[in-house]
Each structure stands twice: as C-alpha cells, then as structure tokens.
C-alpha cells in the first residue's frame, strides 16, 4: 500500500510539473520564442565560425605547402645528366630559389600569422634568408621565434638554427655556447645526439681538439645506438684526448 501511495505521489508531481511548465510557456510565449531564436542564431554563428576557420586553415596549409615546394625545388645544375626533371619549378640557381621561397613564405606568414602554417612559414623564411646570406634578418626572425615558448618544437628548431647561423658567421665561440645551452636545457625537444655532433664539429673548427674529442665521446657513451655513433668514435680516436667527457 505504501509503495502504491509513493508511486501515485511521484506521478502527481510529474503531472504537476508538466502542467506548471505548460502554463509558464503559455504565459511567457514571446520570451520562449525570443530565447529559441537567440539559441538558433548562436548555433548558426558557431557553425559559421567553425566552417570559416576550417576553410582558413585549409587555405593556409595549401599556401604553406606550395611555398615549401619552392623552398625544396631543385636547381638545374644539381640535376643528373639525362634525368627528366621532376614536376614543378626548376631554378637556375640556389639564390633564385631561396629568393622566391622567401617571398612566398613571407606572404603566408603575413596572411596566416596566427595559424600553425603561418608560424612555420616564418621559420622557413628565416632559413631561406640564412641560405641567401641575409644573416641579420634571419637572426632577428629566429630570435623572435625562439623566444616563444608556447610551442616547444618551433622554439627548439629556431634555437638550433640560431646556433648554425652563428657558426656560419664564424662566431664560433657563440655557436659553441649555443650548442652547450641546448644540450643542458630540458625544454629543448630535438635529439641531443645531433646537437652534440654539431658542438663537436664546431669545437674542431675552433681548433679545440681535446674538447671536440670529449664531445664526440659523449655521443658514443650516451647514445650508443645513434646513427652518429660510429663516425663520432672515429673522430674522437682521430683527435685523441680520450679523457673524461666534458661536452
């Protein structure tokens, strides 16, 4: 009997709730219609924004891909004799290729700077300028990218490129310092065996054979499975200085 009474009470409460909701909706019909219209407009706007952003990202990726094709396009003198050139542009010189690539990448970065494709384009534009010998412009751009820590990969790539740039400018002590900082920095996400090899070869170029040998030995000891290990061992033995690794 008690169960039946409880069930009846619940049913009465449910019916009462529907009745109250129905009366409120009738009394506030205009408000309900306005609310429904607002919800519909917001939903359509959200759909439109999502569609627009998706289209814009697709456009950005397409533009970046085309600019990157230019960056990697072959130079006629580099093509083997008698081999059919690949589809796409072929440039008469590396300078012509990198100038064209830099211009295209700059345009992608300008139009889509807030998107991933735009940020990657800025990085590759800096690399193109490095190849053109426009070191000041490349260093400025890479420094700005490296300072952004919201993208660990992009920042790490830029910092490694800066070290390479300093080496190209014959600023060997600065490059050595750069490489050492990268090896010791836990936020750096690129392979450390590669950085150690770059450090060792830069130490060689700076006529610091004992330090170079120690850096090569670090590759062998810390990264025995590295693709660089065999060559690093050979270079370390050639340079001598088999003492403790100092990096």
C-alpha positions in Angstrom: 0.0 0.0 0.0 2.8 2.4 0.9 4.6 1.6 -2.4 1.4 2.4 -4.4 1.0 5.6 -2.5 4.6 6.7 -3.2 4.2 5.8 -6.9 1.0 7.9 -7.1 2.6 10.8 -5.4 5.5 10.7 -7.9 3.1 10.6 -10.8 1.2 13.5 -9.4 4.4 15.5 -9.0 5.4 14.7 -12.6 2.0 15.7 -14.0 2.0 18.8 -11.8 5.5 19.7 -13.1 4.4 19.4 -16.8 1.3 21.4 -16.1 3.3 24.2 -14.5 5.8 24.2 -17.3 3.0 24.3 -19.8 1.3 27.3 -18.1 4.6 29.2 -17.8 5.3 28.6 -21.5 1.8 29.8 -22.4 2.2 32.9 -20.2 5.7 33.7 -21.5 5.3 32.6 -25.1 7.1 35.6 -26.6 10.0 35.1 -24.2 10.3 31.5 -25.2 10.2 32.4 -28.9 12.9 35.0 -28.4 15.1 32.6 -26.4 14.7 29.9 -29.0 15.6 32.4 -31.8 18.7 33.5 -29.9 19.8 29.9 -29.4 19.3 29.2 -33.1 21.3 32.3 -34.1 24.2 31.5 -31.7 24.2 27.9 -33.0 24.3 29.1 -36.6 27.0 31.6 -35.8 29.1 29.0 -34.1 28.7 26.7 -37.2 29.7 29.6 -39.5 32.8 30.4 -37.4 33.8 26.8 -37.3 33.3 26.5 -41.1 35.2 29.7 -41.7 38.2 28.7 -39.5 38.3 25.3 -41.1 38.4 26.8 -44.6 41.1 29.3 -43.5 43.3 26.6 -42.0 43.0 24.6 -45.3 43.9 27.7 -47.3 46.9 28.4 -45.0 48.1 24.8 -45.3 47.8 24.8 -49.0 49.7 28.1 -49.4 52.4 26.9 -47.0 52.8 23.6 -48.9 53.2 25.4 -52.2 55.9 27.8 -50.7 57.7 24.8 -49.1 57.8 23.1 -52.6 59.6 26.2 -53.8 62.0 26.1 -50.9 62.9 22.5 -51.7 62.7 22.8 -55.5 65.7 21.6 -57.5 68.4 23.7 -59.2 69.1 22.8 -62.8 72.8 22.3 -62.2 72.1 19.8 -59.4 70.0 17.5 -61.7 71.8 14.4 -63.0 72.5 14.5 -66.7 69.9 12.8 -68.8 67.4 12.6 -66.0 63.9 14.0 -66.6 63.3 17.0 -64.3 60.7 16.4 -61.6 57.3 18.1 -61.8 57.2 21.7 -60.6 59.6 24.6 -60.8 63.3 24.1 -61.5 65.5 27.1 -60.7 68.7 28.3 -62.5 70.4 28.9 -59.1 70.0 28.4 -55.4 69.9 32.1 -54.9 66.9 32.4 -57.3 65.2 29.5 -55.5 65.6 30.9 -52.0 64.6 34.4 -53.0 61.4 33.1 -54.5 60.8 30.9 -51.5 61.4 33.7 -49.0 58.9 35.9 -50.8 56.2 33.2 -50.8 56.8 32.2 -47.2 56.7 35.8 -46.1 53.3 36.1 -47.8 52.0 33.0 -46.0 53.3 34.4 -42.6 51.7 37.8 -43.3 48.3 36.4 -44.2 48.1 33.5 -41.7 50.4 34.6 -38.9 48.1 33.4 -36.1 47.9 29.8 -37.6 50.4 27.0 -37.4 51.1 27.2 -41.1 51.9 30.9 -40.8 54.3 30.3 -37.9 56.0 27.5 -39.8 56.3 29.8 -42.8 58.1 32.4 -40.8 60.6 29.8 -39.6 61.3 28.6 -43.2 61.6 32.2 -44.4 64.3 32.7 -41.9 66.1 29.6 -43.2 65.8 30.9 -46.7 67.4 34.1 -45.7 70.2 32.2 -44.0 70.9 30.5 -47.3 70.9 33.9 -49.0 73.5 35.2 -46.5 71.0 37.7 -45.1 72.1 36.9 -41.6 70.9 39.9 -39.7 67.3 39.5 -40.9 67.4 35.7 -40.3 68.8 36.2 -36.8 66.1 38.7 -35.9 63.3 36.4 -37.0 64.8 33.3 -35.5 65.4 35.1 -32.2 61.7 36.1 -32.0 60.6 32.5 -32.8 63.0 31.1 -30.2 61.7 33.4 -27.5 58.1 32.0 -27.9 57.9 29.0 -25.5 54.3 28.2 -26.3 55.5 25.8 -29.0 58.4 23.8 -27.7 59.2 22.3 -31.1 59.1 25.5 -33.0 61.3 27.2 -30.3 63.8 24.4 -30.3 64.1 24.4 -34.1 64.7 28.2 -34.1 67.3 27.9 -31.3 69.2 25.2 -33.2 69.1 27.3 -36.4 70.5 30.3 -34.5 73.5 28.2 -33.4 74.0 27.2 -37.0 73.7 30.8 -38.1 76.4 31.9 -35.6 78.7 29.2 -36.9 78.1 30.3 -40.5 79.0 33.8 -39.4 82.3 32.4 -38.0 81.1 33.3 -34.5 82.4 30.0 -33.2 82.5 30.8 -29.5 78.9 32.0 -29.6 77.8 28.9 -31.5 79.6 26.6 -29.0 77.8 28.4 -26.2 74.5 28.0 -28.0 75.0 24.2 -28.5 76.0 23.7 -24.9 72.9 25.5 -23.7 70.7 23.3 -25.9 72.3 20.1 -24.6 71.7 21.1 -21.0 68.2 22.6 -21.4 65.4 20.3 -20.5 62.9 22.3 -22.6 64.8 21.5 -25.8 62.9 18.8 -27.6 65.2 17.9 -30.5 67.7 14.9 -30.4 70.7 15.7 -28.3 73.0 13.4 -30.1 72.7 15.6 -33.2 73.4 18.7 -31.1 76.5 17.0 -29.5 77.8 16.2 -33.0 77.3 19.8 -34.1 79.1 21.0 -30.9 82.0 18.7 -31.5 82.4 19.7 -35.2 82.3 23.4 -34.2 84.9 22.8 -31.5 87.1 21.2 -34.2 86.6 24.2 -36.4 87.6 26.4 -33.4 90.9 24.4 -33.0 89.9 22.9 -29.7 90.6 19.2 -30.4 90.5 17.9 -26.8 87.1 19.4 -26.2 85.9 18.2 -29.6 87.1 14.7 -28.8 85.3 14.8 -25.4 82.1 15.8 -27.1 82.4 13.0 -29.7 82.9 10.5 -26.9 79.8 11.7 -25.2 77.8 10.7 -28.3 79.4 7.2 -28.2 78.8 6.8 -24.4 75.4 8.4 -24.0 73.9 7.5 -27.4 75.5 4.2 -28.4 72.6 3.4 -30.8 72.8 6.8 -32.6 73.4 7.0 -36.3 76.2 9.3 -35.4 78.0 6.9 -33.0 80.4 5.2 -35.4 81.6 8.4 -37.0 81.8 10.1 -33.6 84.0 7.2 -32.3 86.3 7.6 -35.4 86.6 11.3 -34.9 87.3 11.0 -31.2 90.0 8.5 -31.9 91.5 10.7 -34.6 91.6 13.7 -32.3 92.9 11.8 -29.3 92.0 13.2 -25.9 90.3 10.1 -24.6 89.9 11.7 -21.2 86.6 12.2 -19.4 83.8 13.7 -21.5 83.2 17.4 -20.9 80.8 18.3 -23.7 
